[in-house]
Structure formats: structure tokens, C-alpha cells
Amino acid sequence: MALLNFKKREATSPQPVNPQVEAFLDGYSIEVMPRTATKVEDFRDLLPAGTRVYIAHIEGTPIEDMVETAKRLNAEGFPVMPHFPARIIKDEATLADWIARYQGEADVKQALLLAGGVAQPHGAFDSSMQLLETGLFDKAGFSNLHVAGHPEGNKDIDPDGSSKNVMEAVLWKQKFSERTDAKMALATQFAFEAKPIIEWADGLKEAGVDLPIHIGIAGPAKLQTLIKFAIACGVGPSLKVLQKRAMDVSKLLLPYEPTDVVAELAAHKAANPDFNITNVHFFPLGGIKTNATWAINNGGASAQPVNSQG
């Protein structure tokens, strides 16, 4: 006889889906790396048709691995958005080569441009703005160009803790969006608290920025994993949400799930349809399958994988 006879969770009755969350998760995107993508046998088992998949380019990853991952995802039917981190791109010729490889081998038509988490630039570029100014993405006919957004500021860009430089950069990107044919959007760092996210997004709109916002959400993960990533990525005040949870012994060993923050943002979006957060962008810090399963369980029709029919 088992000493600990815990009741198994009922598998037969799925939880009802919150219709606001279902609407909010429609068209969500997710981020992978070449090494995490290899662990997924077929993305069609996990992701809805047409899901945009970002490929994070970490320093030291060969461009060949990036292009191979993009090629594989494109073959499975998913639009791919690779990262172009300015500080690890040596010069304009390297940038042109990367664009040509992605287009020629993986039919890539979109990019996330960011400074990149490297202290010292490897070459000619220091910021995403310099990448945009080369004109190479427009010349190549890219349909979508996303740039980074920082709901809680960024200590690398504003060491004094203000948001002065971050705001100046966003205003520059807004002006650039008015002279490029590509659709632009802000893809943000992840945060854990809805109210500051809403205030930040409203503040951008008041400043004249009308770029759509794809809000970064950390997928389900162990609490210690999440805190480690949050500190490494410079997540700001909303880190206290995790720290408070870590102090609650009853929750310490349970994985974090983004249910509350997503539900709160979804409710705000439902009440304010012109709210400038248009999409959710997942960082699957606890694994791609874990994140996709959470989306499937919470997103209803919006999150059903390609291979779930039939």
C-alpha cells in the first residue's frame, strides 16, 4: 500500500477557457534557439498554424546553425523571425551575408533587430538603429521589422535608472517606421506584473508612439530558473512578484505559470480594444513543450496545434 496516496488529477474534464485569454493569445509568437529547437521533433505538434517563431542569436552561435534552424521551421510551415544582434555583427558585409543566407536558404522575410547582450561591440554596430540605417533590410524587401521594447527600462541603456535613452530610441524607431515599407512593432523584454506594463504602454501612446506592442511573457518554469533568467536579463521592479512567491513555502516548489498576468492583460485588452498591446510573445524558459502545452490548455481555439485536427 502506498504511504502517500495522493489523488491523481482528473484528466477527463478540461478546464473551461477564459474567452478574453483565448482572444489575447490569438497570433502569439514564441522564441527558440538552435539547441532548444533540436529537442522538438515536430513544431506542428505544438504550435498553431502561422505561429511566428523567433530564433534567438546568442553570442558564439554559428550563423550556419541559425540558418539551419530557420530552414527547418520554414519547411514545417512557420514564419521565422531571426534575431540580428547589432553588437555581434562585424560589419555591413557580414550583415548583408546573413540576410542573403536567411533569404536564400530559409525564405526569411522578417527580423528582430536589437543591440544584443554583449558589453563591447564586435565591430561596426552598437545599436539596432544602426542596422536599420544601413537600408539593407528594406533593400531585401523584408515585410516585418521588430525592435526591442523595455517595459521596465534597461540598465545597459540607461545606467542611471531613468528611461531617457530608451524613450529617445523608441521615438527614433517610430520615425523610422514612417519611412520604411516594412511593418514595425516592439517586441518586449518579459515582465511579471500587468499594471506597470499597462502604464508603460499607455505612456508610449501618449508620447506619440503607435507601434504595435508584442508583450514579452515568460512561459511556465521552475521559480529558481525564472529568477535566474530575470536577474540575468535585467528584469526590473516586477521581479518582486517572483521574490514574494519564493517566500511563500506553499508555492516555492510549484512551477510559475503566467496565468495571472496574461488574464489581467487580456481583461484590459477586452475592455480597451484600441490598447496598443496587440500580441503575446512567449519566452519558453521552462521549455518549448511546457510553454506550448500551457498555451493549448489556456488558449482554446487560438492555440490548437497544426497536428491536433483529425
C-alpha positions, -999 to +999 in steps of 0.1 A: +000+000+000+013+034-009+023+056+020+013+088+003-019+082-016-022+115-035-053+117-057-044+118-094-056+149-112-087+142-133-076+141-169-110+137-184-125+172-179-105+201-194-108+234-177-131+259-194-112+285-214-114+322-205-126+338-237-106+370-231-074+350-228-083+330-259-087+362-278-055+377-264-034+346-272-046+346-309-015+351-330+010+346-302+047+341-311+074+321-294+112+322-292+136+293-297+174+288-300+190+263-324+199+240-294+164+241-279+147+236-313+166+203-319+147+189-289+114+193-306+105+165-331+079+185-350+067+220-342+034+212-358+026+190-328+029+221-305+021+253-324-009+267-342-007+273-380+011+305-389+028+310-355+058+334-358+089+317-344+118+340-333+152+324-333+175+339-306+210+345-317+233+341-287+269+352-289+290+323-302+262+306-321+274+300-357+253+316-384+251+282-401+232+268-371+208+298-371+201+294-408+196+256-405+170+262-377+153+288-398+152+264-428+137+236-407+110+258-392+101+273-426+098+238-440+073+230-412+053+259-423+062+286-397+072+322-405+106+327-390+120+359-374+157+355-365+174+379-342+200+403-356+221+414-326+240+446-337+269+441-314+279+407-326+277+416-363+312+426-375+303+449-404+279+457-432+292+429-454+285+404-427+250+418-422+244+415-460+257+379-460+234+369-431+204+385-448+212+367-481+217+333-464+184+336-444+165+346-476+182+322-499+180+291-477+150+297-454+128+322-472+131+346-442+113+379-447+113+393-412+138+402-384+141+412-348+168+439-346+183+445-312+216+457-296+224+423-282+235+414-247+272+420-253+291+447-235+316+455-262+306+456-299+325+431-321+327+456-349+309+484-366+275+483-350+263+492-315+225+495-318+195+483-338+192+518-352+225+515-370+213+482-385+181+499-397+201+528-412+221+505-435+190+502-456+198+465-462+165+452-448+144+475-470+166+466-500+160+429-493+122+436-491+117+424-455+080+426-447+083+429-409+110+445-387+106+443-350+127+462-324+131+458-287+109+473-261+116+477-224+085+480-201+107+483-170+136+503-186+171+489-193+201+494-171+225+488-200+209+517-220+201+539-190+227+532-162+211+560-141+179+540-138+159+565-158+142+557-192+156+588-211+178+569-236+152+541-240+125+567-248+147+586-273+154+553-291+117+544-293+109+578-307+136+574-333+122+539-342+087+554-345+100+580-370+119+552-389+087+532-391+071+561-411+098+559-438+101+521-443+077+498-462+081+471-436+056+467-408+073+476-375+065+465-339+080+465-305+089+430-291+095+435-253+115+420-225+094+398-202+078+412-171+056+397-144+031+424-134+003+437-156-003+472-141+032+486-148+031+470-183-003+488-190+011+521-177+042+518-199+022+510-230-002+539-223+028+562-218+042+553-252+009+561-269+008+595-251+043+602-264+031+596-300+044+561-305+018+540-324+040+509-330+021+477-320+035+461-289+042+423-287+044+419-250+071+395-236+057+368-213+078+342-195+064+308-200+059+283-172+092+274-154+106+265-120+107+295-098+145+294-093+150+291-131+128+321-137+145+343-110+179+334-125+168+344-160+150+375-148+182+388-130+204+380-160+181+398-184+177+429-162+140+425-154+131+454-132+106+460-104+082+432-114+109+408-102+094+414-067+064+393-078+087+363-081+106+371-049+073+373-030+063+340-044+096+325-034+089+335+002+056+315+002+067+280+012+034+265-003+043+279-037+081+276-036+082+242-053+053+248-077+063+259-112+054+295-121+027+299-147+019+332-164-019+327-159-025+358-138-005+384-157-020+371-191-055+371-177-051+407-164-037+420-197-064+401-216-091+417-195-076+452-201-075+445-238-111+433-239-122+465-221-100+487-242-099+473-278-076+500-291-050+492-264-016+491-282-005+456-269-016+435-299+002+402-294+018+379-268+054+369-273+065+339-252+100+332-238+098+295-231+122+295-201+109+262-188+110+245-222+091+249-255+068+219-250+059+231-215+051+266-228+031+253-258+011+230-235+002+259-212-010+279-243-030+249-256-046+245-221-054+282-217-058+295-253-087+274-266-091+276-304-063+303-306-036+278-295-046+245-311-016+229-329-015+222-366-015+185-360-043+185-335-070+182-362-082+149-375 
